[in-house]
Amino acid sequence: MFKIVKKKKLNKFVVQMEILAPLVVKKALPGQFIILRVDDNGERIPLTIAGINKELGTVKIIFQIVGATTFKLNQKNEGDFILDFVGPLGLPTDISEVKNICIVGGGVGCAIALPVAKAFHDSGSKVTTVIGFRNKELVILEDEFKNISDSLVVMTDDGSYGKSGNVTIALNEMLNYGIRFDKIITIGPSIMMKYVVQTAKPYEIPVIVSMNSLMIDGTGMCGCCRLSVWENDKYVTKFACIDGPDFDGYKINFDEVISRNSIYRDYEKHVYDKTCNLFRKIDND
Amino acid sequence: MSMTRHVICLGKLIMIERHKMPVQDPNLRAKNFDEVSLGYTEDMAVEEAGRCLNCINKPCVSGCPVNINIPDFISKVKEKKFNDAYKIILKTSSLPAICGRVCPQENQCEKNCTMGIKYEPVAIGALERFVADTCTELNLKTEENIKEEIRTEENKSDNSTSIKHGKRKVAVIGSGPSGLACASDLNKMGYDVNVYEAMHALGGVLVYGIPEFRLPKRIVNNEINNLKKSGVHFNTNVVIGKTLSLDDLFDIGYEAVFIGTGAGLPVFMGIKGENLKGVFSANEYLTRNNLMKAYDDDSDTPIMKAKNVAVIGGGNVAMDACRTALRLGAENVFCIYRRSEVELPARKEEIKHAKEEGVKFLFLTNPIEIISYDSNTNDSGINDGKNGCVKGLKCIKMKLGDPDEKGRKRPIAMDGTEFLIDVNLVIMALGTKPNPIIKSSNPNLKFNKNSGIIIDENGFTSCKGIYAGGDAVTGSATVISAMGAGKNAAKAIDLYLSFGVNK
């Protein structure tokens, strides 16, 4: 059992929790993830580590309430327990020295982008950050990014805050203007990462993407998270859980990733509705 | 009941026909997840035990990977002394209720049975299962007492070592068959044993892989609870190589480590369409259903269901996947195997059960491509929801050529025999490779070309104090061979810790 030490709402849909897991903290590095299971009938879901507190032994996770599991997780409060919490899994992000880095985060993916950006900032890189959200209400972690970025651009799809449009517009502007990053790291929805890669391609800037595939065990056992990576003139199957989650963005078959991530969409909606109704019923009783 | 025929053999009156295992009706069981085999009644067990000739050379014992004293336990069954029978089994086996259910007896003990030369072999597996079930389910306490008795006896006969090593710490990585067997034996020898498990549940392949209808979870839990009661410690949610390294284990104070991490990595064919929606590794499909209980409405874990399902492969895992698909409502389940029926590697009983339940076998058939619904998405991204989903499986007919290095006839594709099967779900059950996490996090361990850990005959790896066994060494094999490897390593670890014999 793993105790929820702190809980904070970042916006209407996004919640931050700090979970007591000292063993995970000892090994966790930016870019790695954990897998949790809320209760006995619960699904195992992967969440990227959004930060750690070495003194308290807590792992910070940030999640968007999108399905049954995140809904159930959000029903838990400070002092409550999560049944299972395992990690750190996956390979850490390569933080080797880069002079001029650009971090592009989208939506709740910004939660994962933050520790990566911080690691580069701490290692002395010049950090440019572009974060994008659907609207003003959904903006998270702006201050935190400000503290570790040499420059920060906030984008909203509807223009209700920051600059109007998606992250690729800002990225394209900068590249067009002549800024040459040594590397771009992008974390967010697959479709966004796909377009970040396309935007960077004419400028031949390396792009690292952080894949958020579906997973069960997170240790290479199920193969659920598999994706196609271009290697030696052909696509080879890799596992996001053990070979990633970071990959060379130019080599990923994004269309396949986007398709595979939708595999349980109908089922998830069904379970989400069922879970919401269940809690609604409990509230009414 | 059919008339029983008898024969005089070695001066005894022996029943010719072996008792059939009572099973759930195929039509009923193909729709539920309850155990298929129901187990012998006491009368059946005693009668079946009476078929044992108690022959002098005991060929069955050498057929058993852990050399259970089979004729001795069977003669106790004959005398209805079931606890005594259980005690005999427990001396060499750690998980009798499990092995009685999942061992490929026809290739092991029963293959060598003298009765089998002329008639049918004694149903050793069914008897083992009967003894274990009778002693565990009727009286768990008795079982504890039995185990305690064995411990005391062993301590008496060998108290020098047990006193000497007192409570020295040994870590076991993985709670599958090899880990449980190793932990059980080390615990009996008096070590302080901690088992580390990456998943949230204990049992490894016994809980994520083998389905409820073949090995009920309560049986596995019984065995694990017995180990807990006898003092073995278990830690779930710890991935060795990630949460803790092997070095950490030694730093914490463990003096030896056993690696039993199994063969978790699924193998794919490398054919076109393998990453379509609707293609799963058997590991994923079975894990969703077994460990995550996707068949249960209360479970949050989804599983894909389809009317027509193809399972590729012919081993036990393939049978498990076929039969799981049936139970999840599939109307047509095709088991696609590239060799012929005689080469099927699955246990005979599983093949029989699968056939009875309605699984259709396509032998000498190999998939060459998985076809998707037309994936032309227009610019606005509108589709009918089927884009990227499996529409069918393109296969080719095979014929058998000369035997390969393992002596199995090599399947050869026959040009121009391609055909399409209409399926929406494809499950790859092609075997598994050892889990790569230990490998990637420990540069000093040595591995073979199949990613198996290299060990000597005692389970000793290339690193001081580190032993390994089971599928992590051999690649996917059987529960009993993994258990044997775990026991073997336990002996070696005891020698190492007692006398510093490091090999």
Interface residues (C-beta under 8 A of the other chain):
Chain A: L23 V24 K27 R37 N41 G42 E43 R44 A68 T69 K72 L83 D84 F85 V86 G87 P88 L89 I216 D217 T219 G220 M221 C222 G223 C224 R226 L227 S228 T237 I242 E256 S259 R260 S262 I263 Y264 Y267 E268 V271 T275
Chain B: A198 M199 H200 Y208 T236 N237 V238 V239 K242 T243 L244 G264 L265 P266 F268 G270 E274 N275 L276 K277 G278 F280 S281 N283 E284 T287 R288 M292 K293 D296 D298 S299 D300 T301 P302 M304 N387 G388 N435 P436 I437 S440
